[in-house]
Amino acid sequence: MRRLDKTQALIARARSAFRTVFWIATASACGALMKPAVAQPLQPLHQQSLRTVRIEVFSLFRPKELRLRPVAGSSLAVELGGYHLTLPKAASFLIIHEIDGEVQLQLTPESEPAQGGALHAHALDSRLENSSRFWLEVPGKLRRQFIGTLEILAHGQTLEAVVTMPLETAVASVVQAESPSGARMEALKAQAVAARSFLVARQSAHSGFDFCDTTHRQFLRSPPGRASPAAEATRATEELILTWRDEESAQDRPLPAMYARSCGGRTRTLREIGDPGKGYPYYPVHCVYCSHHPEVWRRETLSATSPDAGSHSTAEPRTEKDRLSFNRIHGWGSIPSIVGRSADSADNAGGRWVTGRGVGHGIGLCQLGAADMARLGASFAEILAHYYPNTRLASIPLQ
């Protein structure tokens, strides 16, 4: 009952927050169909519990080795192929390898290994409310703390690590990772709603997990502290998501809300990044901040005929898929956004110089633009209505 009262209060505040602002007039002048979102109750989305999400982590590294350790004050129960182990609070890292298509674990490089199909790790008290905290590391590259339960499988010649965590923990982690430094609370709230909407809408979009922690999906870091602005924004918008009206089915559907760091002055449509996908028609929306403060970049790319370029790499990626393929080979910051609108290129010895505007795919919410709107007094509801026209705020039934 208290949860319901809280949700209704949030919706009432969101409804009252919508007022006419100059961003709406600006967007309308640029052709974006702009309507204030009105919070509505949403029918149960499906039978699966929405309290948790399954996230593949470290997928960019395609690791062959991982290291696992409980955080201070926590213990882990580890299971692999009939082998059971308790990692005490002060344990050193457990070493995990991919060997011949299976998972292998060792306490030390000299110890006898155990091997099996899937490794499971959880708190000794495995109830979700007491989820384990643990460190997971790709040796020499990255170490992060997670809250939840862990499953590691061998996929091809790499390890696939999947963390099951509470939905709101995932949302707070995304807000912490994705938001610009110094962003005000209303911008953080907008990011929290967008992240939650994405997670709810995209459950089961991958095989074996709900989504991955890459920047082309949602960037995820260690969960923030309870007193952090990211955690506060998550609590303040708990259970709120965006929905859009699917006229074809006459149903309101959760919006898989996309967002990027900066848009160069106008957000893109799906067709502009080479995605013919159906569903919510992401409108091109004028961004006041990026129009006056565009992030302009210049990069040297390899020639398309270079033997180092790779079969899926092009000198000038014109679609988001091509950009991700190029960056997977040459580094994730190699080409900040697709080359096309507001971009130039020139020949260079051994390659080409490419110049563009914006960072990321440019779809949906512009994080720098949202931060500026919040600085100028916009509410999170106004920010969301600007970047996601024809959507509504809705509460989700956490079953």
Secondary structure, DSSP 8 states (H G I E B T S, - for coil): -HHHHHHHHHHHHHHHH----HHHHHHHHTT--------EE-----SS-SSEEEEEESGGG--SEEEEEE-TT--EEEEETTEEEEE-TT---EEEEEETTEEEEESSTTS--EEESEEEEEESS-SGGG-EEEEEEETTTEEEEEEEEEEEEEETTEEEEEEEEEHHHHHHHHHHHHS-TT--HHHHHHHHHHHHHHHHHTTTSSSSSSEESSTTT----S---TTSHHHHHHHHTTTEEEEEEETTTTEEEE----EESB-TTB-B-TGGGT----SS-----B-HHHHHS--EEEEEEE-TT-TTS-TT--SS--SHHHHHHHHHHH-TTSSSS-SSTT-EEEEETTEEEEEEE-BS--BSEEHHHHHHHHHTT--HHHHHHHHSTTEEEEE----
